[in-house]
Amino acid sequence: MSDINVFVTSALTSSERRISKQWTLAYFKQRLELITGIPPQWQRVLVYPSSTMAQAIELTSNTNNNESIANSDLNGSNNSNNNDENVRLSSFDALRPLVRVHVDDIRPDSDLKDLARISASSSSNNNNDPASGGINGDGKDLEDEDDELSKARFKYDEKSYQSRQDSVLYWKKQHKLGRFSPEVASLQQLQFELNLEKSKSIKVGDRCQILSENSPACAKNTDGRRGTVKYVGPVPEIPYPIADFIWIGIALDEPLGKNDGSVKGSGKRYFECGKNYGSFVKPVNVEVGEQFGVVDLMDEMEMGDSSEDEL
């Protein structure tokens, strides 16, 4: 039988996997990338025939089948070449059931190495005896070490992230997916024009009701909130794909809003109202008219009593 179970490990992963000794070394490395996140050309694949052995055998297409290397020699460069496609795993005698296959990341600037160091330090902290008074094995206060770990975590600013070519953002740009799709841009422009046109029929002082965000305006599905229009115009502090998008600032009759007429975070005020009485709404979700007066609480109670009588 050519299939065997082995333990695959890396600096960040550990799992039992089933592999076929009929695979080529090149294909094996492709599968290892899915497990470890390390690209094939930057992998150093080591087999430890026994958990008690301090020596490992490297799986390469230009290494003697039984050649072992000491742990002190595991920090070199990748010795594999383009011959990996012609080498099958069955040619390695050391690759036996339940051996450990360890994958080293030999990239000099690998982010995975930093993650592995942070992970290892965190695990070390978790294994300390609480009775030791918060001191690790090196005599360092654990809180101080936690601060160091926090500083070591990845913190990309927006400009640095956008300049990377190995990010999800770059991949979406290249394949024109999500917000980078031409269809999305066309839809955003259409929405901009619809809202701009609707905003022309709305003016400060108008009584209004707010329509449900997820319902078309023609459906007249209101979310129950009424108020008075206090502002019509752009609000740059509110993110939107197209500049100069028009927003409607509304002072609500009841404290069912999210602000007091100012934009949270910026502090810029666009109109006056009480706390939680303000809301900025897209024009297509606003319906204006004199019929949207302030609802009288007594009228609502009388309507409720009438309904009960009918029952």
C-alpha positions as CSV (number, residue, x, y, z in Angstrom):
1,M,0.0,0.0,0.0
2,S,1.5,3.3,-1.1
3,D,-0.5,5.6,1.2
4,I,0.9,6.3,4.7
5,N,0.1,8.6,7.6
6,V,2.7,11.1,8.7
7,F,2.9,14.0,11.2
8,V,3.4,17.4,9.4
9,T,4.8,20.2,11.5
10,S,6.0,23.7,11.0
11,A,6.7,26.7,13.2
12,L,2.9,27.3,13.4
13,T,1.2,24.1,12.5
14,S,1.0,20.5,13.6
15,S,-1.3,17.8,12.2
16,E,-1.5,14.2,11.0
17,R,-1.8,13.8,7.3
18,R,-2.3,11.0,4.8
19,I,0.1,11.1,1.8
20,S,0.9,8.9,-1.1
21,K,4.5,7.8,-1.8
22,Q,3.6,7.9,-5.5
23,W,3.5,11.6,-5.3
24,T,6.4,13.6,-6.8
25,L,8.4,15.8,-4.4
26,A,7.1,18.9,-6.3
27,Y,3.5,17.9,-5.8
28,F,4.2,17.0,-2.1
29,K,5.5,20.6,-1.6
30,Q,2.4,22.1,-3.2
31,R,0.3,20.2,-0.7
32,L,2.5,21.3,2.2
33,E,2.0,24.9,1.2
34,L,-1.8,24.5,1.8
35,I,-1.0,23.2,5.3
36,T,1.9,25.5,6.4
37,G,1.5,28.6,4.2
38,I,5.1,28.3,3.0
39,P,5.6,28.5,-0.8
40,P,7.4,25.4,-2.3
41,Q,10.5,27.3,-3.4
42,W,11.0,28.5,0.2
43,Q,10.4,25.1,1.9
44,R,13.1,23.0,3.5
45,V,11.4,19.6,4.1
46,L,12.9,17.5,6.9
47,V,12.0,14.0,8.0
48,Y,12.7,12.9,11.6
49,P,12.6,9.1,11.5
50,S,12.3,8.9,15.3
51,S,11.1,11.3,18.0
52,T,14.3,10.5,19.9
53,M,16.6,11.3,17.0
54,A,18.4,14.6,16.9
55,Q,19.2,14.3,13.2
56,A,16.9,14.8,10.3
57,I,16.9,13.7,6.6
58,E,16.2,16.5,4.1
59,L,13.9,15.6,1.2
60,T,15.5,17.2,-1.9
61,S,16.0,16.1,-5.4
62,N,19.8,16.4,-5.2
63,T,20.5,14.9,-1.8
64,N,21.6,11.4,-1.1
65,N,18.6,9.3,0.0
66,N,20.1,8.4,3.4
67,E,22.0,11.6,4.1
68,S,21.2,13.0,7.5
69,I,21.9,16.5,8.8
70,A,22.5,17.7,12.3
71,N,20.2,20.2,13.9
72,S,23.0,22.7,13.9
73,D,23.0,22.6,10.1
74,L,19.3,23.3,9.6
75,N,19.7,27.0,8.8
76,G,21.0,26.9,5.3
77,S,19.5,27.8,2.0
78,N,17.1,25.7,-0.1
79,N,19.1,23.0,-1.8
80,S,16.3,21.7,-4.0
81,N,16.2,22.4,-7.7
82,N,13.9,22.0,-10.6
83,N,14.3,18.2,-10.6
84,D,11.6,17.9,-7.9
85,E,9.1,16.9,-10.6
86,N,11.2,13.8,-11.4
87,V,11.6,12.5,-7.8
88,R,8.9,10.4,-6.2
89,L,8.5,10.1,-2.4
90,S,8.9,6.3,-2.7
91,S,12.6,7.0,-3.3
92,F,13.1,8.2,0.3
93,D,13.5,5.3,2.7
94,A,13.2,7.6,5.7
95,L,9.6,8.4,4.7
96,R,7.8,5.7,6.7
97,P,4.4,5.6,8.5
98,L,4.0,8.0,11.5
99,V,7.3,9.8,11.0
100,R,7.5,13.6,11.5
101,V,7.8,15.7,8.4
102,H,8.9,19.2,9.4
103,V,8.7,22.2,7.0
104,D,11.2,25.1,7.5
105,D,10.5,28.5,6.1
106,I,13.9,29.7,4.7
107,R,12.7,33.1,3.6
108,P,15.0,35.7,5.3
109,D,12.2,38.2,5.8
110,S,9.3,35.8,6.4
111,D,6.4,37.2,8.5
112,L,5.7,33.6,9.6
113,K,8.9,33.6,11.6
114,D,7.7,36.6,13.6
115,L,4.4,35.0,14.2
116,A,6.1,31.8,15.3
117,R,8.2,33.7,17.8
118,I,5.1,35.5,19.2
119,S,3.2,32.2,19.4
120,A,6.0,30.5,21.2
121,S,6.4,33.3,23.7
122,S,2.7,33.3,24.4
123,S,2.7,29.6,24.9
124,S,5.6,29.9,27.3
125,N,3.7,32.5,29.3
126,N,0.6,30.3,29.5
127,N,2.7,27.4,30.9
128,N,4.1,29.4,33.8
129,D,3.0,28.5,37.3
130,P,0.7,31.3,38.7
131,A,2.4,30.7,42.1
132,S,5.7,32.0,40.8
133,G,4.5,35.6,41.2
134,G,4.2,36.4,37.5
135,I,7.8,35.7,36.6
136,N,8.8,33.6,33.7
137,G,11.7,31.1,33.5
138,D,14.1,33.9,32.5
139,G,13.3,36.0,35.5
140,K,11.3,38.6,33.4
141,D,8.0,39.9,34.6
142,L,5.2,38.5,32.4
143,E,3.4,41.8,32.1
144,D,6.6,43.3,30.6
145,E,6.9,40.4,28.2
146,D,3.2,40.8,27.2
147,D,4.0,44.5,26.4
148,E,6.9,43.4,24.2
149,L,4.7,40.9,22.4
150,S,2.0,43.5,21.8
151,K,4.6,45.8,20.2
152,A,5.9,43.0,18.0
153,R,2.5,42.2,16.5
154,F,1.9,43.3,12.9
155,K,0.7,46.8,12.5
156,Y,0.5,47.8,8.8
157,D,-0.5,51.4,8.0
158,E,-2.9,51.8,5.1
159,K,-0.3,53.0,2.7
160,S,2.1,50.1,3.4
161,Y,-0.7,47.6,3.1
162,Q,-1.9,49.0,-0.2
163,S,1.7,48.8,-1.6
164,R,2.1,45.1,-0.8
165,Q,1.7,42.6,-3.7
166,D,1.0,39.6,-1.5
167,S,-2.2,40.8,0.1
168,V,-5.9,40.0,-0.4
169,L,-6.4,43.6,-1.4
170,Y,-3.8,43.3,-4.2
171,W,-5.4,40.0,-5.4
172,K,-8.8,41.6,-5.6
173,K,-7.5,44.5,-7.6
174,Q,-5.7,42.2,-10.0
175,H,-8.9,40.1,-10.5
176,K,-11.3,43.1,-10.4
177,L,-13.3,41.6,-7.6
178,G,-15.5,43.2,-4.9
179,R,-15.4,46.9,-4.9
180,F,-12.9,46.9,-7.7
181,S,-15.3,45.3,-10.1
182,P,-16.4,47.5,-13.0
183,E,-20.0,46.5,-12.3
184,V,-19.7,47.8,-8.7
185,A,-18.4,51.1,-9.9
186,S,-21.3,51.5,-12.3
187,L,-23.8,50.6,-9.6
188,Q,-22.3,53.1,-7.2
189,Q,-22.5,55.8,-9.9
190,L,-26.1,55.0,-10.5
191,Q,-26.9,55.2,-6.8
192,F,-25.1,58.5,-6.6
193,E,-27.2,60.0,-9.4
194,L,-30.5,58.6,-8.0
195,N,-29.7,60.1,-4.6
196,L,-28.6,63.4,-6.1
197,E,-31.9,63.7,-8.1
198,K,-34.0,62.8,-5.1
199,S,-32.1,65.4,-2.9
200,K,-33.3,68.2,-5.2
201,S,-36.9,67.7,-4.0
202,I,-35.9,67.9,-0.3
203,K,-35.3,71.2,1.5
204,V,-34.4,72.3,5.0
205,G,-37.6,72.6,7.1
206,D,-39.5,69.8,5.4
207,R,-41.4,67.4,7.6
208,C,-40.4,63.8,6.7
209,Q,-40.4,60.1,7.5
210,I,-37.6,57.7,7.0
211,L,-38.1,54.7,4.7
212,S,-36.6,51.3,5.5
213,E,-33.0,51.0,4.3
214,N,-33.6,47.7,2.6
215,S,-36.9,48.5,0.9
216,P,-37.3,50.4,-2.4
217,A,-38.7,53.9,-2.1
218,C,-41.8,52.9,-4.1
219,A,-42.7,50.3,-1.5
220,K,-43.2,53.1,1.1
221,N,-42.0,50.9,3.9
222,T,-41.3,53.3,6.8
223,D,-39.2,52.4,9.8
224,G,-41.5,54.5,11.9
225,R,-39.2,57.5,12.5
226,R,-40.4,61.0,11.7
227,G,-38.7,64.4,12.0
228,T,-37.7,67.6,10.3
229,V,-35.1,68.1,7.7
230,K,-32.2,70.2,9.1
231,Y,-29.5,69.8,6.5
232,V,-29.1,68.8,2.8
233,G,-25.6,68.5,1.4
234,P,-22.3,66.5,1.5
235,V,-20.9,65.1,4.7
236,P,-17.2,64.3,3.8
237,E,-16.7,62.6,7.2
238,I,-19.1,59.8,6.3
239,P,-17.2,57.3,4.0
240,Y,-18.7,56.9,0.6
241,P,-17.0,55.7,-2.7
242,I,-18.0,58.8,-4.6
243,A,-17.1,62.3,-3.3
244,D,-19.7,64.9,-2.7
245,F,-22.5,62.4,-1.9
246,I,-25.5,64.2,-0.7
247,W,-26.9,63.3,2.8
248,I,-30.1,64.4,4.5
249,G,-29.6,65.6,8.2
250,I,-32.8,65.0,10.2
251,A,-33.8,66.1,13.7
252,L,-36.1,63.3,14.8
253,D,-39.2,63.7,16.9
254,E,-38.0,61.0,19.3
255,P,-34.5,60.0,20.5
256,L,-34.2,57.1,18.0
257,G,-31.1,58.5,16.1
258,K,-27.4,58.0,16.4
259,N,-26.0,61.5,16.9
260,D,-26.8,65.1,18.0
261,G,-26.4,66.7,14.6
262,S,-22.6,66.2,14.5
263,V,-20.5,63.4,13.0
264,K,-19.1,61.0,15.6
265,G,-15.3,61.0,15.7
266,S,-14.9,64.4,13.9
267,G,-16.9,66.6,16.1
268,K,-18.1,68.7,13.2
269,R,-21.7,69.8,13.6
270,Y,-24.1,70.2,10.7
271,F,-27.3,71.0,12.6
272,E,-28.6,71.4,16.2
273,C,-30.7,68.7,18.0
274,G,-30.7,66.8,21.2
275,K,-28.6,63.7,22.0
276,N,-29.7,60.7,19.9
277,Y,-32.2,62.9,18.0
278,G,-30.1,63.3,14.9
279,S,-29.6,61.1,11.9
280,F,-27.9,61.3,8.5
281,V,-29.9,59.5,5.8
282,K,-29.6,58.9,2.1
283,P,-32.1,60.9,0.1
284,V,-33.8,57.9,-1.5
285,N,-34.7,56.7,2.0
286,V,-36.5,60.0,2.9
287,E,-40.0,60.9,2.1
288,V,-41.2,64.5,2.7
289,G,-44.7,66.0,3.1
290,E,-47.0,67.9,5.4
291,Q,-48.8,64.6,6.3
292,F,-45.7,63.6,8.3
293,G,-46.5,65.8,11.3
294,V,-45.6,65.0,14.9
295,V,-47.5,61.9,16.0
296,D,-49.7,62.7,19.0
297,L,-49.3,60.1,21.8
298,M,-52.9,60.5,22.8
299,D,-54.0,59.8,19.2
300,E,-52.0,56.6,19.3
301,M,-53.6,55.6,22.6
302,E,-57.1,56.3,21.2
303,M,-56.4,54.3,18.1
304,G,-55.2,51.4,20.3
305,D,-58.4,51.6,22.4
306,S,-60.6,51.6,19.3
307,S,-58.8,48.5,18.0
308,E,-59.4,46.7,21.3
309,D,-63.1,47.6,21.1
310,E,-63.4,46.1,17.6
311,L,-61.9,42.9,18.9
